[in-house]
Structures are given as structure tokens and as C-alpha cells.
Amino acid sequence: MRRPALIGDLVAAFVLGLATFYGILEIRPAPDFVTGLFIAFPGLLFFAALTAGAALIGHAWPARKGESLHCASCGHAVAAENARLLPYCGECGKPWRHFGRRVRGRLITHHPRLIVGVVLLTLALFGMWARTFATRQLLAQTPDWLLIRQVGVLTWGDLQEEWRELGRRTLSPQSDRQLLETLLNRRARDGSLPSALAVYIQSRANSATLPSDLATRWLAELFDARLITPESVEAGERIPIDVVGRFSAGWTGVADTPQVLLCGVTIDGRDVAQSRWERPASTATFGTGATIFSHAVRTDKPGVVTIEVRGWFFVGQPDQIIKYDADGAPTLPMNVYARPFSFTRSVEVRESAPPAKTGT
């Protein structure tokens, strides 16, 4: 194989390898192959133009073929010198006898291939600067469902043009719900959302345009809690009571910090001291799986002890003392999105085991 052709094939193979690696990185995280292929299409088109351009230019590059002698200046074939010596080229008049004035092989150039290869390389390199324009034109023709699928998988750095295009459209009710569900599914999968997407969901909640079931899910997936107590203890032992919160780690997915308010803990109907908070606490101060309230009580009477915990989770920015009504229900500030929680557990208190007899 001629050296230019070999170099062109090696360059084309290298670019093809990069294209394969790029395609895997772009298509693999997508929910399906069609969506991934659409996401990777502009980049794959760029690599395809580079590969074809390099191969065509390599195979079309001027090269010499055969063993005949030719003038190094004009390429005219050297006449046979069996009759007389010809010191000059009969075509251009350049001397043949000097070193380097005659070359072996006829110069061959595939001009159509060379032109096509140069055009493809030019388009590929120009596409690096024109990709933003081309992407916008392509996205403008993209159906809503395909744009929404991309929102669910792309990083924010690769998503901004798609998000702007969605912002310019008036979505149907079905597409609008699909978008909201996609954002919530992404937050549930990744644990957080890019800030622009998270603020969008909260703005929909603020404007009361977030469907009620999705608003409930939006709050429920941000934080939750559970009451931990033993199933049974012996009389005289302490009953540990722990309220453990499960809060989203890092960026919670909303612009305002979620907060928790403990409204009271009762044991057999009696209030536990300092279990009714006057101010809400930011969930960011607790972290994931942290204990937000801990208490222990001792009882010497066998039977069943009933433990009840009440509280609220909410999103907003109230920086004020919470007031309670006569029934112990809090008066939450305006413009907050709240979800109550309550737990009831029964702990069996067993008879104390008689002391073991010791021999004398």
C-alpha cells in the first residue's frame, strides 16, 4: 500500500475508535437505544466526516506508480536514449542530467476523491464551531417526548440547549406531566437535580400548577422519618425512643431548605418534656439517617406502653416561633408546602425474671 494511503487509513481507524468510544459513553446511559442514538448523532456525524475525509485524502493523495522515468518538473516521460542522449526535457526544457531532475514512476492523483475528502474535513472542522447552530435547528424539529427523555439522562452541561427549547414550547397536558415525572424520576435515581431543574419544580408548586399527586411525591421523596423502639422490655428496664430522619443528601432538589418540626411525643398519653419544638430545624443540620429526637423512659409495671410521635415536614423559609392551638396542632406559616407525619408503637413490658437461686 502507498504511504499516503496507509497514513490515511491509520488516521481513519484512530478516529473511528474515538467515535466508538464516544458513542458508548453517550448511548449507554440513555433509557433506550433510539434516544441515545439521537443524543449522540451530532457527535457521531462529526466523527464520520473526519473518518471518511482522512481515508479519501490518503487514497487520493498524489503518488507515483510504475518504474518508468519522468521529469521531476512537469512529469513528462523520459524518452528512450538508445539513439542519442537528450540532456533536456522535451516538454519543459529543464535539464535531465542533474541530480534529482528525474523521478521513477508516473504521478497519479485522484482529484474527485481528493476534493470530496477535503470538503468532508472542512465540514467536520467547521461543524465544531457551527455545532451550536446545527443543534438548535435539530432540536427545533425534535418531538416533545424525545426532548423530555434527554432531560432525564443528560448532564446539565449537555442539557442546556434542550432545556431552552422546552422552555420555548407550549406543552400538552400529557407532555407536561411526562416532563414533571421525568424530573422526579431523575431526582429519585440520582438523589438530586441540577439547580435549574429543581427550581423549576418548586416554581410549579409555588404557582399551584404541580398536580397534587406529584406534589405529594415531591415532598415525600425529600425526607421521611421512622420511630424506633424495642418490641418488648422487662419491667424496670429503660425503653429507648428514637425518631430517625431520612433526608436527601447534599442538594435536596429544591430552592428552599426542607425543615422538620417535632410537635410532640407522648407515652401513654402523657407528654414528654421538651418534645414540642418552638422552631423548625433545617434537615441539612441532621444529614442522612440522623436521629432528630431521642428519649428513654423506665416503667416498673408490666403491661403495654403506647408511644406516639407527631410532626411536620415542610418546604419554605419560616424563621419564626411556631404557635400551637388548644389541640396541640401547629399554626404553620403561609407559603409553605407541608406534610404531617405520625407514628404509634406499642411496647410490651414483661414481668421481671426472678433472680436465679445460688447454691450454698
C-alpha positions as CSV (number, residue, x, y, z in Angstrom):
1,M,0.0,0.0,0.0
2,R,1.2,3.5,-0.8
3,R,2.4,5.5,2.1
4,P,-0.2,8.3,1.9
5,A,-3.0,5.7,1.7
6,L,-1.6,3.9,4.7
7,I,-1.4,7.1,6.8
8,G,-4.9,8.0,5.8
9,D,-6.2,4.6,6.8
10,L,-4.4,4.7,10.2
11,V,-5.9,8.2,10.9
12,A,-9.3,7.0,9.9
13,A,-9.0,3.9,12.1
14,F,-8.0,6.1,15.1
15,V,-10.9,8.5,14.6
16,L,-13.3,5.5,14.2
17,G,-12.1,4.2,17.5
18,L,-12.8,7.6,19.2
19,A,-16.2,7.6,17.6
20,T,-17.0,4.1,19.0
21,F,-15.9,5.2,22.5
22,Y,-17.9,8.4,22.2
23,G,-21.0,6.5,21.1
24,I,-20.8,4.1,24.0
25,L,-20.5,6.9,26.5
26,E,-23.5,8.8,25.1
27,I,-25.8,5.9,24.3
28,R,-25.3,3.7,27.3
29,P,-26.8,6.0,30.0
30,A,-29.9,6.7,27.8
31,P,-33.2,5.0,28.6
32,D,-33.3,3.3,25.2
33,F,-31.2,3.0,22.1
34,V,-33.2,5.4,19.9
35,T,-32.9,8.2,22.5
36,G,-29.2,7.5,23.0
37,L,-28.6,7.5,19.3
38,F,-30.3,10.8,18.9
39,I,-28.3,12.3,21.6
40,A,-25.0,11.1,20.1
41,F,-26.0,11.8,16.5
42,P,-24.3,15.2,16.1
43,G,-21.0,13.9,17.6
44,L,-21.2,10.7,15.5
45,L,-21.8,12.8,12.4
46,F,-18.7,14.8,13.1
47,F,-16.5,11.7,13.6
48,A,-18.0,10.1,10.4
49,A,-16.9,13.1,8.4
50,L,-13.4,13.1,9.8
51,T,-13.1,9.3,9.2
52,A,-14.3,9.5,5.6
53,G,-12.3,12.7,4.9
54,A,-9.0,11.2,6.2
55,A,-9.4,7.9,4.2
56,L,-10.3,9.7,1.0
57,I,-7.5,12.2,1.2
58,G,-5.0,9.4,2.0
59,H,-6.1,7.3,-1.0
60,A,-6.3,10.3,-3.4
61,W,-3.0,12.0,-2.4
62,P,-0.6,12.3,-5.4
63,A,1.7,9.3,-5.6
64,R,4.0,7.7,-8.2
65,K,3.2,4.3,-9.8
66,G,5.4,2.1,-12.1
67,E,9.1,2.0,-12.9
68,S,9.3,4.5,-15.9
69,L,11.3,7.7,-15.6
70,H,9.7,11.1,-15.6
71,C,10.7,14.7,-15.5
72,A,10.6,15.9,-11.9
73,S,9.3,19.3,-13.0
74,C,6.5,18.6,-15.4
75,G,6.0,14.8,-15.2
76,H,6.8,14.2,-18.9
77,A,8.1,10.7,-19.6
78,V,11.8,10.4,-20.4
79,A,12.3,9.2,-23.9
80,A,14.5,6.1,-24.6
81,E,18.1,7.0,-25.0
82,N,19.2,4.3,-27.4
83,A,19.7,6.7,-30.3
84,R,21.1,9.9,-28.8
85,L,21.5,11.4,-25.3
86,L,18.8,14.1,-24.5
87,P,20.1,16.4,-21.8
88,Y,16.9,18.4,-21.6
89,C,13.2,17.6,-21.1
90,G,11.4,17.8,-24.4
91,E,8.3,19.3,-22.7
92,C,9.6,21.9,-20.2
93,G,13.2,22.3,-21.2
94,K,14.6,21.5,-17.7
95,P,17.9,19.6,-17.6
96,W,17.6,15.9,-17.0
97,R,21.2,15.1,-16.2
98,H,21.3,17.0,-12.9
99,F,20.7,15.0,-9.7
100,G,17.1,14.8,-8.7
101,R,15.7,16.0,-12.1
102,R,14.3,12.6,-13.0
103,V,12.0,10.6,-10.8
104,R,10.8,7.0,-11.1
105,G,7.1,6.3,-11.5
106,R,4.1,8.1,-13.1
107,L,2.5,10.7,-10.9
108,I,-1.2,9.7,-10.2
109,T,-3.7,11.9,-8.5
110,H,-7.4,11.1,-7.9
111,H,-8.8,14.6,-8.0
112,P,-12.5,13.7,-7.3
113,R,-11.6,11.7,-4.2
114,L,-9.2,14.4,-3.0
115,I,-11.8,17.2,-3.4
116,V,-14.5,15.1,-1.6
117,G,-12.1,14.3,1.2
118,V,-11.1,18.0,1.7
119,V,-14.7,19.0,1.6
120,L,-15.6,16.5,4.3
121,L,-12.7,17.5,6.5
122,T,-13.6,21.2,6.1
123,L,-17.3,20.5,7.0
124,A,-16.2,18.5,10.1
125,L,-13.9,21.2,11.3
126,F,-16.4,23.9,10.5
127,G,-19.0,21.8,12.4
128,M,-17.0,22.2,15.6
129,W,-17.9,25.9,15.6
130,A,-21.3,25.5,13.9
131,R,-22.5,22.7,16.2
132,T,-24.5,25.0,18.4
133,F,-26.4,26.4,15.4
134,A,-26.9,22.9,14.0
135,T,-28.0,21.6,17.3
136,R,-30.7,24.3,17.7
137,Q,-32.0,23.6,14.3
138,L,-32.2,19.9,15.0
139,L,-33.8,20.3,18.4
140,A,-36.4,22.6,16.9
141,Q,-37.7,19.6,14.9
142,T,-37.4,17.2,17.8
143,P,-40.7,15.9,19.2
144,D,-41.6,16.7,22.8
145,W,-41.3,13.2,24.1
146,L,-37.7,12.8,22.8
147,L,-36.6,16.1,24.3
148,I,-38.1,15.1,27.7
149,R,-36.2,11.8,27.6
150,Q,-33.0,13.7,27.1
151,V,-33.8,15.8,30.1
152,G,-33.9,12.6,32.1
153,V,-30.4,11.4,31.3
154,L,-28.1,14.3,30.1
155,T,-25.8,16.2,32.5
156,W,-26.6,19.9,32.9
157,G,-23.6,20.9,30.8
158,D,-25.1,18.9,27.8
159,L,-28.7,19.7,28.6
160,Q,-29.0,23.5,28.4
161,E,-30.0,23.7,24.7
162,E,-32.6,21.0,25.2
163,W,-34.0,22.8,28.3
164,R,-34.1,26.1,26.5
165,E,-36.0,24.5,23.6
166,L,-38.6,23.0,26.0
167,G,-39.0,26.4,27.7
168,R,-39.9,27.9,24.3
169,R,-42.7,25.4,23.7
170,T,-46.3,25.1,25.0
171,L,-46.5,21.5,26.1
172,S,-49.7,19.5,26.0
173,P,-51.1,18.2,29.4
174,Q,-49.7,14.8,28.7
175,S,-46.2,16.1,27.7
176,D,-46.2,18.4,30.7
177,R,-46.9,15.6,33.1
178,Q,-44.3,13.4,31.4
179,L,-41.7,16.2,32.0
180,L,-42.6,16.5,35.7
181,E,-42.5,12.7,36.2
182,T,-39.2,12.5,34.4
183,L,-37.7,15.2,36.7
184,L,-38.9,13.4,39.8
185,N,-37.7,10.0,38.5
186,R,-34.3,11.6,37.8
187,R,-34.1,13.0,41.3
188,A,-35.1,9.7,42.8
189,R,-32.4,8.0,40.8
190,D,-29.6,10.4,41.3
191,G,-30.5,11.8,44.7
192,S,-30.5,15.4,43.4
193,L,-31.3,17.6,40.5
194,P,-29.4,20.3,38.7
195,S,-30.4,23.6,40.3
196,A,-32.3,24.9,37.3
197,L,-34.5,21.8,37.1
198,A,-35.1,21.8,40.9
199,V,-36.1,25.4,40.9
200,Y,-38.5,24.7,38.0
201,I,-40.4,22.1,40.0
202,Q,-40.6,24.4,43.0
203,S,-41.8,27.2,40.9
204,R,-44.6,24.9,39.6
205,A,-45.5,24.2,43.2
206,N,-45.5,27.9,44.1
207,S,-47.8,28.7,41.2
208,A,-50.1,25.7,42.1
209,T,-49.6,24.1,38.7
210,L,-48.0,21.0,40.1
211,P,-50.5,18.1,40.1
212,S,-51.5,17.2,43.7
213,D,-50.2,13.6,43.4
214,L,-46.9,14.8,42.1
215,A,-46.7,17.5,44.7
216,T,-47.2,14.8,47.4
217,R,-44.4,12.7,45.8
218,W,-42.2,15.8,45.5
219,L,-42.3,16.3,49.3
220,A,-42.4,12.6,50.3
221,E,-39.2,11.8,48.4
222,L,-37.3,14.7,50.0
223,F,-37.5,13.4,53.6
224,D,-39.1,10.9,55.8
225,A,-38.8,9.6,59.4
226,R,-39.4,6.5,61.4
227,L,-39.9,5.7,65.1
228,I,-37.5,3.1,66.6
229,T,-38.4,1.3,69.8
230,P,-37.9,-2.3,71.1
231,E,-40.8,-4.7,70.8
232,S,-40.6,-5.6,74.5
233,V,-38.6,-5.0,77.6
234,E,-38.6,-6.3,81.1
235,A,-40.1,-4.3,83.9
236,G,-37.6,-1.9,85.3
237,E,-35.6,-1.6,82.1
238,R,-35.5,1.6,80.1
239,I,-37.5,1.9,76.8
240,P,-35.3,3.8,74.3
241,I,-37.3,6.0,71.9
242,D,-35.6,7.3,68.8
243,V,-37.0,9.3,65.9
244,V,-34.7,8.9,62.9
245,G,-35.0,11.1,59.8
246,R,-34.2,10.1,56.2
247,F,-33.3,13.3,54.4
248,S,-31.9,13.7,50.9
249,A,-28.1,14.0,51.0
250,G,-26.4,17.1,49.5
251,W,-28.5,19.3,47.3
252,T,-32.1,18.4,48.2
253,G,-33.6,19.3,44.9
254,V,-35.5,22.4,46.0
255,A,-34.5,26.0,46.3
256,D,-35.7,26.3,49.9
257,T,-34.2,24.1,52.6
258,P,-36.6,21.4,53.8
259,Q,-37.4,21.6,57.5
260,V,-38.7,19.3,60.2
261,L,-40.9,20.3,63.2
262,L,-41.5,17.9,66.0
263,C,-44.9,18.6,67.5
264,G,-44.8,16.2,70.5
265,V,-44.0,12.8,71.8
266,T,-46.5,11.1,74.3
267,I,-46.1,7.9,76.4
268,D,-49.5,6.5,77.4
269,G,-51.0,9.9,76.7
270,R,-48.5,11.9,78.8
271,D,-46.4,14.5,77.1
272,V,-42.6,14.0,77.1
273,A,-40.8,17.1,78.2
274,Q,-39.1,19.2,75.5
275,S,-40.6,17.1,72.7
276,R,-42.6,20.0,71.3
277,W,-40.4,22.3,69.3
278,E,-41.0,26.0,69.1
279,R,-38.9,26.4,66.0
280,P,-38.4,24.2,63.0
281,A,-35.0,22.7,62.3
282,S,-33.4,22.5,58.9
283,T,-32.9,19.0,57.6
284,A,-29.4,20.0,56.4
285,T,-28.3,20.0,60.1
286,F,-29.2,16.4,60.6
287,G,-27.9,14.6,57.5
288,T,-28.9,11.2,56.2
289,G,-30.2,8.7,58.7
290,A,-29.7,11.0,61.7
291,T,-31.6,10.9,65.0
292,I,-33.7,14.0,65.4
293,F,-35.1,13.1,68.8
294,S,-34.0,10.6,71.4
295,H,-35.6,9.8,74.8
296,A,-35.8,6.9,77.3
297,V,-38.4,6.0,79.9
298,R,-38.4,3.4,82.7
299,T,-41.5,1.6,83.9
300,D,-41.8,-1.0,86.6
301,K,-45.4,-2.0,85.9
302,P,-45.9,-4.9,83.4
303,G,-48.3,-4.3,80.5
304,V,-48.3,-2.4,77.2
305,V,-46.8,1.1,76.8
306,T,-48.1,3.2,73.8
307,I,-45.7,5.7,72.3
308,E,-46.9,8.3,69.8
309,V,-44.9,10.8,67.8
310,R,-46.3,13.7,65.7
311,G,-44.6,16.2,63.5
312,W,-44.4,18.0,60.2
313,F,-42.0,18.2,57.2
314,F,-42.3,21.3,55.1
315,V,-40.6,23.3,52.4
316,G,-40.3,27.1,52.9
317,Q,-38.4,29.7,54.8
318,P,-40.3,30.4,58.0
319,D,-37.9,32.0,60.6
320,Q,-40.3,32.4,63.4
321,I,-41.7,30.8,66.5
322,I,-44.4,28.2,65.8
323,K,-47.7,28.6,67.7
324,Y,-49.9,25.7,68.7
325,D,-53.6,25.7,69.2
326,A,-55.5,24.1,72.1
327,D,-55.4,20.6,70.5
328,G,-51.6,20.8,70.0
329,A,-51.7,21.4,66.3
330,P,-49.1,23.9,64.9
331,T,-50.1,27.0,63.0
332,L,-47.8,26.8,60.0
333,P,-46.7,30.0,58.2
334,M,-48.1,30.9,54.9
335,N,-46.4,29.9,51.6
336,V,-45.0,26.6,52.8
337,Y,-45.7,23.1,51.5
338,A,-46.1,20.8,54.4
339,R,-46.7,17.1,55.0
340,P,-47.5,15.7,58.5
341,F,-46.2,12.5,59.9
342,S,-47.2,10.5,62.9
343,F,-46.1,7.1,64.4
344,T,-47.6,4.9,67.1
345,R,-45.7,2.0,68.6
346,S,-46.7,-0.4,71.4
347,V,-44.0,-1.8,73.6
348,E,-44.7,-4.9,75.8
349,V,-43.4,-4.6,79.4
350,R,-42.8,-8.2,80.7
351,E,-42.6,-9.4,84.3
352,S,-39.1,-9.2,85.6
353,A,-37.4,-12.6,85.7
354,P,-36.9,-13.9,89.3
355,P,-33.4,-13.9,90.4
356,A,-31.5,-17.1,89.9
357,K,-31.0,-19.2,93.1
358,T,-27.5,-19.7,94.1
359,G,-26.4,-22.9,95.9
360,T,-24.8,-22.9,99.4
